[in-house]
């Protein structure tokens, strides 16, 4: 990778700091809300906090495509679902409420269709032993220009292509863990308490499934992210340039490479093909029915995911229909069906097999009781990535879904952190700190 750094001193640091300056990081105090009476009451307070922070940073609303990361931390009993929280906040970050009184028409962006990369994570921290504190919840917001996200992803991919991540480089977003070895279950059961050995075998099966799901989900993320970066590389390379006979032939080859990388990304066998997005209100019921059928078929063909025993992130790859589509609306329709079909769990370790001849431990009883007041069957996070349309795309667009690991951050956030780390670790840049939230 030495040739990547064969540039004037501080070039990468300058680029890095320019991206930092364009990245907007905000905290909003207060319990995250959904649309409705409570959400309406808190809307003005939410917008004022965002606008105050933007004014302090001398920032104006984004005018171009945006990558948005939302981290919700809720401390209340029976909080809204993850997709309901996202829908509400995406609306609040658009047009200002007249009561906000800031003399601005927009908060973070002019229209939520500017959001082309969306990541939403939810942590539910309510405890029955703690008094409810409305200030305990908060919302974290990170907004970046899409051009910076694309640059980070492409550079991270280039760095890893020159120095592919190893077991010791698991900070890389492209790191792919090894699959665990098969477990021999045909051995003779030793003598002893039958109930104890029955529990031991059940727990062994559970633990083996957990390890395999963890590895497969992480590998899925690595494969798809590599495919996305290859697509972005080819997309940039196939952009129009000055005419010329040799250049036209060369650009034709690049365009073919772009189309191939796009096709490989959208047809990856690790993803589930979903129905085209509805173009009118009358198409909604057909879309929902087809979505459920495709997800049930995907689950049936992959027995490893019949019972999820690790938290998961869902990724949607989207080519929008001709009239466009808000990314939050895709999740709002699809995620309830994902939850119903796959039954993901926020704390699946609590469901591990327990010895049948022993009383449940008090902490486990209390933890399970707590889950009854939360959205226990939910993805930990989801992300939606919109790819540009081409004239060959169907009018209803294209939608693919993939199950991935709960990595506590978006693909592009991890890529940015990885690039920053590599810049700092490079000779001449060591010791220069990263800005915090």
Secondary structure, DSSP 8 states (H G I E B T S, - for coil): -GGGG-SSTTHHHHHHHHHHHH-EEEEEES----SSHHHHHHHHHHHHHHHHHHHHTT---B-S-EEEEEEEEE-STT---HHHHHHHHHHHTSB--GGG-SS-SBSSBS-GGGEEEEEEEEEE---TTS---TTS-EEEEEEEEHHHHHHHHHHHHHHHHHS---GGGTTSTT------------S---SS-HHHHHHHHHHHHHHHHHHHHHHHHHHHHHHHHHHHHHHHHHHHHTS-----HHHHHHHHHHHHHHHHHHHHHHT-TTSEEE----SSGGGHHHHHHHHHHHHHHHHHH-GGGSS--S-EEEEEEEE--TT---HHHHHHHHHHHHHHHH---TTGGGGS---TTS---HHHHHHHHHHTTS--SS-SEEEEEEE---TTS-TT-EEEEEEEE--SS-HHHHHHHHHHHHHHHSTTTTT------
